[in-house]
Amino acid sequence: MSDKERIDWLRLIRTRNVGPATFATLMTQFGTAGRALEALPDLARRGGRQGGISISGKAEAKAELAAAARFGARYVACCEPEYPPALAAIDAPPPLLCVKGAVHLLQRPTLAIVGARNASAAGIRLARELSHALGQQGFLIASGLARGIDAAAHVGALESGPPVSWRAEST
């Protein structure tokens, strides 16, 4: 995807009242985010919107991409090979993900473990042990990083060691 297209995608998804489902519909109808952006004022007017529509600006999109780059992150579109396949398979996936780090790991099977912030000791232990065992089997564990179950799942996954693909094999 070109830089211009990525900027257009970001502008479109950042435009008020354009969520993932509307984004997908506009892309199907117009073929590109640039054409969808051009059509939005007319669509809003025909839809009865008074006063037009506020479309996210190029400068804001460029600034957002630059800020991500300063942190070593970048945006991956749902049509690109690095986008997580399981996420791409849902109804109306997020059009763009901001990613940083070992992006190739997004291709691995992933399980989310989330739960109560004020969890019992037994719940915390179970979340930690479960995510540790799953991590050792090569699964990535996604959690919200909140205290309680989420944090325990995160710790267990980290304790399982590097993902299988990173383990050094002895010869």
Biotite code that builds the C-alpha atoms (Angstrom):
import biotite.structure as struc

atoms = struc.array([
    struc.Atom([0.000, 0.000, 0.000], chain_id="A", res_id=1, res_name="MET", atom_name="CA", element="C"),
    struc.Atom([1.367, 3.406, -0.913], chain_id="A", res_id=2, res_name="SER", atom_name="CA", element="C"),
    struc.Atom([1.841, 6.175, 1.659], chain_id="A", res_id=3, res_name="ASP", atom_name="CA", element="C"),
    struc.Atom([-0.939, 8.161, -0.028], chain_id="A", res_id=4, res_name="LYS", atom_name="CA", element="C"),
    struc.Atom([-3.351, 5.227, 0.248], chain_id="A", res_id=5, res_name="GLU", atom_name="CA", element="C"),
    struc.Atom([-2.448, 4.654, 3.903], chain_id="A", res_id=6, res_name="ARG", atom_name="CA", element="C"),
    struc.Atom([-3.107, 8.348, 4.614], chain_id="A", res_id=7, res_name="ILE", atom_name="CA", element="C"),
    struc.Atom([-6.476, 8.103, 2.841], chain_id="A", res_id=8, res_name="ASP", atom_name="CA", element="C"),
    struc.Atom([-7.372, 4.957, 4.809], chain_id="A", res_id=9, res_name="TRP", atom_name="CA", element="C"),
    struc.Atom([-6.506, 6.692, 8.060], chain_id="A", res_id=10, res_name="LEU", atom_name="CA", element="C"),
    struc.Atom([-8.466, 9.798, 7.089], chain_id="A", res_id=11, res_name="ARG", atom_name="CA", element="C"),
    struc.Atom([-11.507, 7.721, 6.173], chain_id="A", res_id=12, res_name="LEU", atom_name="CA", element="C"),
    struc.Atom([-11.548, 5.639, 9.359], chain_id="A", res_id=13, res_name="ILE", atom_name="CA", element="C"),
    struc.Atom([-10.947, 8.780, 11.471], chain_id="A", res_id=14, res_name="ARG", atom_name="CA", element="C"),
    struc.Atom([-13.903, 10.581, 9.875], chain_id="A", res_id=15, res_name="THR", atom_name="CA", element="C"),
    struc.Atom([-16.859, 10.954, 12.211], chain_id="A", res_id=16, res_name="ARG", atom_name="CA", element="C"),
    struc.Atom([-19.533, 8.264, 11.816], chain_id="A", res_id=17, res_name="ASN", atom_name="CA", element="C"),
    struc.Atom([-17.258, 6.041, 9.704], chain_id="A", res_id=18, res_name="VAL", atom_name="CA", element="C"),
    struc.Atom([-16.641, 2.857, 11.651], chain_id="A", res_id=19, res_name="GLY", atom_name="CA", element="C"),
    struc.Atom([-15.314, -0.461, 10.352], chain_id="A", res_id=20, res_name="PRO", atom_name="CA", element="C"),
    struc.Atom([-18.616, -1.553, 8.773], chain_id="A", res_id=21, res_name="ALA", atom_name="CA", element="C"),
    struc.Atom([-19.186, 1.779, 7.020], chain_id="A", res_id=22, res_name="THR", atom_name="CA", element="C"),
    struc.Atom([-15.527, 1.805, 5.957], chain_id="A", res_id=23, res_name="PHE", atom_name="CA", element="C"),
    struc.Atom([-15.945, -1.635, 4.326], chain_id="A", res_id=24, res_name="ALA", atom_name="CA", element="C"),
    struc.Atom([-19.152, -0.552, 2.581], chain_id="A", res_id=25, res_name="THR", atom_name="CA", element="C"),
    struc.Atom([-17.505, 2.613, 1.237], chain_id="A", res_id=26, res_name="LEU", atom_name="CA", element="C"),
    struc.Atom([-14.476, 0.658, 0.017], chain_id="A", res_id=27, res_name="MET", atom_name="CA", element="C"),
    struc.Atom([-16.739, -1.828, -1.764], chain_id="A", res_id=28, res_name="THR", atom_name="CA", element="C"),
    struc.Atom([-18.776, 0.956, -3.338], chain_id="A", res_id=29, res_name="GLN", atom_name="CA", element="C"),
    struc.Atom([-15.924, 3.290, -4.343], chain_id="A", res_id=30, res_name="PHE", atom_name="CA", element="C"),
    struc.Atom([-12.900, 1.010, -4.655], chain_id="A", res_id=31, res_name="GLY", atom_name="CA", element="C"),
    struc.Atom([-10.439, 3.296, -2.874], chain_id="A", res_id=32, res_name="THR", atom_name="CA", element="C"),
    struc.Atom([-10.438, 5.355, 0.278], chain_id="A", res_id=33, res_name="ALA", atom_name="CA", element="C"),
    struc.Atom([-9.579, 8.439, -1.782], chain_id="A", res_id=34, res_name="GLY", atom_name="CA", element="C"),
    struc.Atom([-12.694, 8.075, -3.923], chain_id="A", res_id=35, res_name="ARG", atom_name="CA", element="C"),
    struc.Atom([-14.796, 7.377, -0.811], chain_id="A", res_id=36, res_name="ALA", atom_name="CA", element="C"),
    struc.Atom([-13.470, 10.563, 0.805], chain_id="A", res_id=37, res_name="LEU", atom_name="CA", element="C"),
    struc.Atom([-14.413, 12.539, -2.310], chain_id="A", res_id=38, res_name="GLU", atom_name="CA", element="C"),
    struc.Atom([-17.925, 11.049, -2.257], chain_id="A", res_id=39, res_name="ALA", atom_name="CA", element="C"),
    struc.Atom([-18.636, 11.582, 1.450], chain_id="A", res_id=40, res_name="LEU", atom_name="CA", element="C"),
    struc.Atom([-19.911, 15.180, 1.248], chain_id="A", res_id=41, res_name="PRO", atom_name="CA", element="C"),
    struc.Atom([-22.459, 14.226, -1.420], chain_id="A", res_id=42, res_name="ASP", atom_name="CA", element="C"),
    struc.Atom([-23.450, 11.056, 0.456], chain_id="A", res_id=43, res_name="LEU", atom_name="CA", element="C"),
    struc.Atom([-23.953, 13.054, 3.659], chain_id="A", res_id=44, res_name="ALA", atom_name="CA", element="C"),
    struc.Atom([-26.038, 15.660, 1.843], chain_id="A", res_id=45, res_name="ARG", atom_name="CA", element="C"),
    struc.Atom([-28.202, 12.991, 0.165], chain_id="A", res_id=46, res_name="ARG", atom_name="CA", element="C"),
    struc.Atom([-28.566, 11.299, 3.547], chain_id="A", res_id=47, res_name="GLY", atom_name="CA", element="C"),
    struc.Atom([-30.077, 14.464, 4.980], chain_id="A", res_id=48, res_name="GLY", atom_name="CA", element="C"),
    struc.Atom([-27.094, 15.706, 6.963], chain_id="A", res_id=49, res_name="ARG", atom_name="CA", element="C"),
    struc.Atom([-27.318, 19.424, 7.515], chain_id="A", res_id=50, res_name="GLN", atom_name="CA", element="C"),
    struc.Atom([-24.081, 21.434, 7.469], chain_id="A", res_id=51, res_name="GLY", atom_name="CA", element="C"),
    struc.Atom([-21.955, 18.860, 5.686], chain_id="A", res_id=52, res_name="GLY", atom_name="CA", element="C"),
    struc.Atom([-19.562, 16.332, 7.102], chain_id="A", res_id=53, res_name="ILE", atom_name="CA", element="C"),
    struc.Atom([-16.249, 16.867, 8.850], chain_id="A", res_id=54, res_name="SER", atom_name="CA", element="C"),
    struc.Atom([-13.653, 14.732, 7.091], chain_id="A", res_id=55, res_name="ILE", atom_name="CA", element="C"),
    struc.Atom([-10.387, 14.010, 8.863], chain_id="A", res_id=56, res_name="SER", atom_name="CA", element="C"),
    struc.Atom([-7.601, 16.109, 7.354], chain_id="A", res_id=57, res_name="GLY", atom_name="CA", element="C"),
    struc.Atom([-4.417, 15.046, 5.590], chain_id="A", res_id=58, res_name="LYS", atom_name="CA", element="C"),
    struc.Atom([-2.248, 16.967, 8.042], chain_id="A", res_id=59, res_name="ALA", atom_name="CA", element="C"),
    struc.Atom([-3.766, 15.115, 11.017], chain_id="A", res_id=60, res_name="GLU", atom_name="CA", element="C"),
    struc.Atom([-3.327, 11.742, 9.327], chain_id="A", res_id=61, res_name="ALA", atom_name="CA", element="C"),
    struc.Atom([0.284, 12.515, 8.398], chain_id="A", res_id=62, res_name="LYS", atom_name="CA", element="C"),
    struc.Atom([0.974, 13.660, 11.960], chain_id="A", res_id=63, res_name="ALA", atom_name="CA", element="C"),
    struc.Atom([-0.543, 10.459, 13.371], chain_id="A", res_id=64, res_name="GLU", atom_name="CA", element="C"),
    struc.Atom([1.575, 8.282, 11.070], chain_id="A", res_id=65, res_name="LEU", atom_name="CA", element="C"),
    struc.Atom([4.693, 10.291, 11.954], chain_id="A", res_id=66, res_name="ALA", atom_name="CA", element="C"),
    struc.Atom([3.986, 10.007, 15.682], chain_id="A", res_id=67, res_name="ALA", atom_name="CA", element="C"),
    struc.Atom([3.633, 6.239, 15.379], chain_id="A", res_id=68, res_name="ALA", atom_name="CA", element="C"),
    struc.Atom([6.903, 6.070, 13.423], chain_id="A", res_id=69, res_name="ALA", atom_name="CA", element="C"),
    struc.Atom([8.703, 8.017, 16.161], chain_id="A", res_id=70, res_name="ARG", atom_name="CA", element="C"),
    struc.Atom([7.738, 5.230, 18.550], chain_id="A", res_id=71, res_name="PHE", atom_name="CA", element="C"),
    struc.Atom([8.830, 2.530, 16.102], chain_id="A", res_id=72, res_name="GLY", atom_name="CA", element="C"),
    struc.Atom([5.260, 1.637, 15.175], chain_id="A", res_id=73, res_name="ALA", atom_name="CA", element="C"),
    struc.Atom([3.413, 1.596, 11.881], chain_id="A", res_id=74, res_name="ARG", atom_name="CA", element="C"),
    struc.Atom([-0.065, 0.971, 10.499], chain_id="A", res_id=75, res_name="TYR", atom_name="CA", element="C"),
    struc.Atom([-0.996, -2.295, 8.810], chain_id="A", res_id=76, res_name="VAL", atom_name="CA", element="C"),
    struc.Atom([-4.156, -2.419, 6.682], chain_id="A", res_id=77, res_name="ALA", atom_name="CA", element="C"),
    struc.Atom([-6.602, -5.332, 6.748], chain_id="A", res_id=78, res_name="CYS", atom_name="CA", element="C"),
    struc.Atom([-5.762, -6.085, 3.105], chain_id="A", res_id=79, res_name="CYS", atom_name="CA", element="C"),
    struc.Atom([-2.043, -6.540, 3.819], chain_id="A", res_id=80, res_name="GLU", atom_name="CA", element="C"),
    struc.Atom([-0.385, -9.923, 4.467], chain_id="A", res_id=81, res_name="PRO", atom_name="CA", element="C"),
    struc.Atom([0.872, -8.926, 7.948], chain_id="A", res_id=82, res_name="GLU", atom_name="CA", element="C"),
    struc.Atom([-2.656, -8.298, 9.240], chain_id="A", res_id=83, res_name="TYR", atom_name="CA", element="C"),
    struc.Atom([-3.726, -11.070, 11.668], chain_id="A", res_id=84, res_name="PRO", atom_name="CA", element="C"),
    struc.Atom([-5.785, -13.619, 9.692], chain_id="A", res_id=85, res_name="PRO", atom_name="CA", element="C"),
    struc.Atom([-8.196, -14.355, 12.539], chain_id="A", res_id=86, res_name="ALA", atom_name="CA", element="C"),
    struc.Atom([-8.941, -10.655, 12.965], chain_id="A", res_id=87, res_name="LEU", atom_name="CA", element="C"),
    struc.Atom([-9.372, -10.196, 9.205], chain_id="A", res_id=88, res_name="ALA", atom_name="CA", element="C"),
    struc.Atom([-11.975, -12.995, 9.263], chain_id="A", res_id=89, res_name="ALA", atom_name="CA", element="C"),
    struc.Atom([-14.383, -11.216, 11.618], chain_id="A", res_id=90, res_name="ILE", atom_name="CA", element="C"),
    struc.Atom([-17.322, -9.194, 10.393], chain_id="A", res_id=91, res_name="ASP", atom_name="CA", element="C"),
    struc.Atom([-16.075, -5.623, 9.846], chain_id="A", res_id=92, res_name="ALA", atom_name="CA", element="C"),
    struc.Atom([-12.489, -5.901, 11.125], chain_id="A", res_id=93, res_name="PRO", atom_name="CA", element="C"),
    struc.Atom([-10.615, -2.728, 12.064], chain_id="A", res_id=94, res_name="PRO", atom_name="CA", element="C"),
    struc.Atom([-9.309, -1.363, 8.749], chain_id="A", res_id=95, res_name="PRO", atom_name="CA", element="C"),
    struc.Atom([-5.942, -0.409, 10.262], chain_id="A", res_id=96, res_name="LEU", atom_name="CA", element="C"),
    struc.Atom([-3.897, -1.683, 13.177], chain_id="A", res_id=97, res_name="LEU", atom_name="CA", element="C"),
    struc.Atom([-1.045, 0.232, 14.733], chain_id="A", res_id=98, res_name="CYS", atom_name="CA", element="C"),
    struc.Atom([1.697, -2.355, 15.274], chain_id="A", res_id=99, res_name="VAL", atom_name="CA", element="C"),
    struc.Atom([5.124, -2.377, 16.844], chain_id="A", res_id=100, res_name="LYS", atom_name="CA", element="C"),
    struc.Atom([7.653, -5.108, 17.434], chain_id="A", res_id=101, res_name="GLY", atom_name="CA", element="C"),
    struc.Atom([7.666, -8.639, 16.074], chain_id="A", res_id=102, res_name="ALA", atom_name="CA", element="C"),
    struc.Atom([4.744, -8.168, 13.692], chain_id="A", res_id=103, res_name="VAL", atom_name="CA", element="C"),
    struc.Atom([5.252, -11.627, 12.147], chain_id="A", res_id=104, res_name="HIS", atom_name="CA", element="C"),
    struc.Atom([3.905, -13.075, 15.401], chain_id="A", res_id=105, res_name="LEU", atom_name="CA", element="C"),
    struc.Atom([0.463, -11.746, 14.502], chain_id="A", res_id=106, res_name="LEU", atom_name="CA", element="C"),
    struc.Atom([0.210, -14.723, 12.156], chain_id="A", res_id=107, res_name="GLN", atom_name="CA", element="C"),
    struc.Atom([0.371, -17.186, 15.072], chain_id="A", res_id=108, res_name="ARG", atom_name="CA", element="C"),
    struc.Atom([-2.699, -18.606, 16.790], chain_id="A", res_id=109, res_name="PRO", atom_name="CA", element="C"),
    struc.Atom([-3.806, -16.189, 19.501], chain_id="A", res_id=110, res_name="THR", atom_name="CA", element="C"),
    struc.Atom([-6.070, -16.570, 22.499], chain_id="A", res_id=111, res_name="LEU", atom_name="CA", element="C"),
    struc.Atom([-7.434, -13.765, 24.632], chain_id="A", res_id=112, res_name="ALA", atom_name="CA", element="C"),
    struc.Atom([-7.584, -14.239, 28.370], chain_id="A", res_id=113, res_name="ILE", atom_name="CA", element="C"),
    struc.Atom([-9.442, -11.456, 30.140], chain_id="A", res_id=114, res_name="VAL", atom_name="CA", element="C"),
    struc.Atom([-11.444, -11.253, 33.309], chain_id="A", res_id=115, res_name="GLY", atom_name="CA", element="C"),
    struc.Atom([-12.177, -9.532, 36.573], chain_id="A", res_id=116, res_name="ALA", atom_name="CA", element="C"),
    struc.Atom([-9.857, -6.873, 37.944], chain_id="A", res_id=117, res_name="ARG", atom_name="CA", element="C"),
    struc.Atom([-10.731, -7.912, 41.490], chain_id="A", res_id=118, res_name="ASN", atom_name="CA", element="C"),
    struc.Atom([-10.193, -11.615, 40.892], chain_id="A", res_id=119, res_name="ALA", atom_name="CA", element="C"),
    struc.Atom([-9.794, -14.285, 43.520], chain_id="A", res_id=120, res_name="SER", atom_name="CA", element="C"),
    struc.Atom([-6.383, -15.774, 44.226], chain_id="A", res_id=121, res_name="ALA", atom_name="CA", element="C"),
    struc.Atom([-7.542, -19.008, 42.603], chain_id="A", res_id=122, res_name="ALA", atom_name="CA", element="C"),
    struc.Atom([-8.689, -17.159, 39.473], chain_id="A", res_id=123, res_name="GLY", atom_name="CA", element="C"),
    struc.Atom([-5.385, -15.324, 39.191], chain_id="A", res_id=124, res_name="ILE", atom_name="CA", element="C"),
    struc.Atom([-3.436, -18.573, 39.633], chain_id="A", res_id=125, res_name="ARG", atom_name="CA", element="C"),
    struc.Atom([-5.561, -20.339, 36.996], chain_id="A", res_id=126, res_name="LEU", atom_name="CA", element="C"),
    struc.Atom([-5.155, -17.493, 34.482], chain_id="A", res_id=127, res_name="ALA", atom_name="CA", element="C"),
    struc.Atom([-1.395, -17.469, 35.013], chain_id="A", res_id=128, res_name="ARG", atom_name="CA", element="C"),
    struc.Atom([-1.020, -21.242, 34.739], chain_id="A", res_id=129, res_name="GLU", atom_name="CA", element="C"),
    struc.Atom([-3.315, -21.491, 31.716], chain_id="A", res_id=130, res_name="LEU", atom_name="CA", element="C"),
    struc.Atom([-1.559, -18.751, 29.782], chain_id="A", res_id=131, res_name="SER", atom_name="CA", element="C"),
    struc.Atom([1.833, -20.229, 30.707], chain_id="A", res_id=132, res_name="HIS", atom_name="CA", element="C"),
    struc.Atom([0.842, -23.672, 29.392], chain_id="A", res_id=133, res_name="ALA", atom_name="CA", element="C"),
    struc.Atom([-0.682, -22.207, 26.233], chain_id="A", res_id=134, res_name="LEU", atom_name="CA", element="C"),
    struc.Atom([2.401, -20.045, 25.672], chain_id="A", res_id=135, res_name="GLY", atom_name="CA", element="C"),
    struc.Atom([4.608, -23.127, 25.877], chain_id="A", res_id=136, res_name="GLN", atom_name="CA", element="C"),
    struc.Atom([2.469, -24.683, 23.149], chain_id="A", res_id=137, res_name="GLN", atom_name="CA", element="C"),
    struc.Atom([3.154, -21.741, 20.839], chain_id="A", res_id=138, res_name="GLY", atom_name="CA", element="C"),
    struc.Atom([-0.009, -19.708, 21.374], chain_id="A", res_id=139, res_name="PHE", atom_name="CA", element="C"),
    struc.Atom([0.157, -15.966, 21.764], chain_id="A", res_id=140, res_name="LEU", atom_name="CA", element="C"),
    struc.Atom([-1.846, -14.627, 24.668], chain_id="A", res_id=141, res_name="ILE", atom_name="CA", element="C"),
    struc.Atom([-3.707, -11.349, 24.299], chain_id="A", res_id=142, res_name="ALA", atom_name="CA", element="C"),
    struc.Atom([-4.858, -9.539, 27.414], chain_id="A", res_id=143, res_name="SER", atom_name="CA", element="C"),
    struc.Atom([-6.018, -6.059, 28.272], chain_id="A", res_id=144, res_name="GLY", atom_name="CA", element="C"),
    struc.Atom([-3.173, -5.673, 30.795], chain_id="A", res_id=145, res_name="LEU", atom_name="CA", element="C"),
    struc.Atom([-5.581, -4.560, 33.519], chain_id="A", res_id=146, res_name="ALA", atom_name="CA", element="C"),
    struc.Atom([-4.898, -5.794, 37.038], chain_id="A", res_id=147, res_name="ARG", atom_name="CA", element="C"),
    struc.Atom([-6.352, -9.132, 38.060], chain_id="A", res_id=148, res_name="GLY", atom_name="CA", element="C"),
    struc.Atom([-6.957, -11.836, 35.468], chain_id="A", res_id=149, res_name="ILE", atom_name="CA", element="C"),
    struc.Atom([-5.541, -9.846, 32.542], chain_id="A", res_id=150, res_name="ASP", atom_name="CA", element="C"),
    struc.Atom([-2.253, -9.130, 34.325], chain_id="A", res_id=151, res_name="ALA", atom_name="CA", element="C"),
    struc.Atom([-1.943, -12.727, 35.508], chain_id="A", res_id=152, res_name="ALA", atom_name="CA", element="C"),
    struc.Atom([-2.463, -13.987, 31.953], chain_id="A", res_id=153, res_name="ALA", atom_name="CA", element="C"),
    struc.Atom([0.192, -11.584, 30.721], chain_id="A", res_id=154, res_name="HIS", atom_name="CA", element="C"),
    struc.Atom([2.697, -12.712, 33.368], chain_id="A", res_id=155, res_name="VAL", atom_name="CA", element="C"),
    struc.Atom([2.041, -16.388, 32.644], chain_id="A", res_id=156, res_name="GLY", atom_name="CA", element="C"),
    struc.Atom([2.557, -15.860, 28.935], chain_id="A", res_id=157, res_name="ALA", atom_name="CA", element="C"),
    struc.Atom([5.831, -14.013, 29.517], chain_id="A", res_id=158, res_name="LEU", atom_name="CA", element="C"),
    struc.Atom([7.021, -16.775, 31.854], chain_id="A", res_id=159, res_name="GLU", atom_name="CA", element="C"),
    struc.Atom([6.400, -19.370, 29.139], chain_id="A", res_id=160, res_name="SER", atom_name="CA", element="C"),
    struc.Atom([9.423, -18.005, 27.296], chain_id="A", res_id=161, res_name="GLY", atom_name="CA", element="C"),
    struc.Atom([9.805, -16.788, 23.754], chain_id="A", res_id=162, res_name="PRO", atom_name="CA", element="C"),
    struc.Atom([7.313, -18.049, 21.192], chain_id="A", res_id=163, res_name="PRO", atom_name="CA", element="C"),
    struc.Atom([8.179, -21.407, 19.675], chain_id="A", res_id=164, res_name="VAL", atom_name="CA", element="C"),
    struc.Atom([9.391, -19.730, 16.480], chain_id="A", res_id=165, res_name="SER", atom_name="CA", element="C"),
    struc.Atom([12.025, -17.854, 18.508], chain_id="A", res_id=166, res_name="TRP", atom_name="CA", element="C"),
    struc.Atom([13.410, -20.836, 20.395], chain_id="A", res_id=167, res_name="ARG", atom_name="CA", element="C"),
    struc.Atom([16.890, -21.835, 19.391], chain_id="A", res_id=168, res_name="ALA", atom_name="CA", element="C"),
    struc.Atom([17.058, -25.424, 18.206], chain_id="A", res_id=169, res_name="GLU", atom_name="CA", element="C"),
    struc.Atom([20.125, -27.442, 19.167], chain_id="A", res_id=170, res_name="SER", atom_name="CA", element="C"),
    struc.Atom([21.830, -29.256, 16.306], chain_id="A", res_id=171, res_name="THR", atom_name="CA", element="C"),
])
